Amino acid sequence: MAFIKYREGTSYPSFLASEVGIRTKTRQIEESMGTDGIVKPGTIYPADGADAEGLVFETVDVSSGDVPGPVMTAGEVYEDQLPAKPSEAAKTAMQKLGMVFIPTKPKTERP
C-alpha cells in the first residue's frame, strides 16, 4: 500500500535550530493527530503532556488512516517556530530524552 499521495500543500517554518544531534525514530502517527488529514511538522507526539516523546519531523498525511512517520526525539529546536507551544510537562519530558528548546529564532539580516 502506498502512503504517498500528491496534494497541494503549504510550507511550514523550519523549527530546527541545528542539524547536529538530531535523532529520529519511526512511530505510528494516528489519524486523530491531524487537521484536515495532515499532521504538521513540529506537532508534539503523541500528545502535549508528560508522556510526550518528541516532535513530528515532517508533514504526515493521515487522510487514509494511521501511518508510520518520523518523530524527532533529540536535537535543538526553536520553540517559537512550533505549530503549538508545548506545555511545561511536555518540555520536561522531551528534555529528558535530549531535546533542547531555544525560545526564539534569531532574525537574519542581509545587507
N, C-alpha and C positions, 0 to 999 in steps of 0.2 A: 504494500500500500504506500503510495506516495504521500509525503507530508507537505510538499511544497506546491503552492499554487501562486499564480501571478495575481497580484492585487494592487491596484493603485493605492499608494500609501502616503505617509507623512514621515518626514525626517524628525528625529529627536535629538536634543543636545547631548553631547558626549559627557557622561558623568565620570569618566576615568581621569584620575589625576596623574597616573603614571602607569606605564605598561610593565614596570618592574614588580615582581612579586605576585602577579595575578595567578590565582588558582581557580579553575572552573571544574564543576562536576555536572554530569548529566543527571537530571531529575525529571520526574513526571510532572509536567505543567498541567494543572487542572483547568478545565473549561471555565469553571466558576471564577478564576482569577482574571479573566479577560473582560474587556469592554468592547462590545460590537465584534467579538471574536478575535480580538487582538490583546496580547499581554505586552505592555510597553517595556522597553529595556530600563532597568533600574527599579522595577517593581520588587517589593520585598517578598521573598519566598520563605515558607509557604504562606505566612501571614504576618502582619505587623504586631509583634508581641515577643514575649520571652522565648518562644520557640523558633524565632527567625533563624534561618540557616545561611542566607545570603541574598543576592540580588539577581534577578533575571538578567542575563548578559546581553541578549539581543532580542529583537522583536520576535514573538512567537505567535503563530496563527493557530488558535484553538477553536476555529469555527466548525471543525469537524469532530470535536471532542478532545479528550486529554491526549497530549503528545509529549514525547521526550524533548527536553530542551536544556540549554546551558545555564547553569546558575553559578555566579561568581561567589566564592566563599572566602577569598582573601585578596587583598590589594588595597590601593588607595583610590578614594572616590571623593568628588565634590558633592557635598550634601545639598547645596542649593540647586544642583542640576538634576536631582532625582525627581521623578514624577510626583512623589508624595514624601513629605518629611517623615522620617522614621521616628517611632516613639523611643523614649529613653530605654525601655526594656529591650526593644529590638536592637538598638545600637549597642547596648551592653552585650547582648548575646552574640552579635556578629563580630564585635571587637575581640571577644574571647577566641573566635575562630581565625582571626588575623586580618580583619577589615579595619582600615584606618579612614576616619572621616575628617575631611578638611572642610571647614564651614563654607567658604565661598571661593569661587573660581576667580583668579585674578584677571583683570582686564588686559587685553592685548592692545598695545598702542603701536601703530605703524606710522612711519614718517610720511 
